[in-house]
Amino acid sequence: MKFKFVILILFSILFISCPYKLDSKNFSTGNINVIAIPPFESWCQMGGVAQIFTREVRKRFIENGNFKIIASPKHADAVLFGTIKSCFVTPISVKNKNLTSVYSIILTLDVKFKNLHTGKVYFYSSNYVLREEYMLEGGGKDFFLQVDPAVKRAAKKFSDMLISTAFEYGR
C-alpha cells in the first residue's frame, strides 16, 4: 500500500511540474537572459505575414520564458532570425458552382536561433515548411479576411515548435 502511495505522489509531482517554461538556466551555457527577435523578413507577396510571425514568436517567448525580448541583437545574448521565403495559397476543395471552399496556405521559412556569446546554434532550418488550411465562408467575398487567421494559426504552430526546440536544446 505504501508503495502505491509513493508512486502516486511521484506521478503527481511529475505531472504538476510538466508544463515547462523556458528559463535561462536551462540553456547549457547558462548565459541567455536577453533574446533578440528582429522583425522577420518576407520575400512573399502576401502583405502582413512577416509581422504576424514576428508578433506571435515574440509573444510565445514572453509567455513561456523568463527572458527579456528585444528587437535588436545589439544588446542580446541570443538572437532568432526569421525569413518568410515563400507563401502560396492553393485551392484544395471545390463546391457547387465551381467555387473554391477550402484553401491551403503553404509557407516556407528560414530560421536561425543562435547564442551570440558562444556561437552555438540552438535551431536552424533553411526550408521549414508550414501548411494550414482554411475554409472560405460567405461565398468567397472575404477571401483576404480569412487568410490572416490561417497565417496566425501557422505562426502559433511555428512558435510552439521553436519554444519546444529551444527547451530541448537547452537541456
Secondary structure, DSSP 8 states (H G I E B T S, - for coil): -HHHHHHHHHHHHHHHS-S--B-GGGSTTS---EEE----EE-SSSTTHHHHHHHHHHHHHHHTBS-EEES-GGG-SEEEEEEEEEEEEEEEEEEGGGEEEEEEEEEEEEEEEEETTT--EEEEEEEEEEEEEEE--GGGTTHHHHHHHHHHHHHHHHHHHHHHHHHHHT-
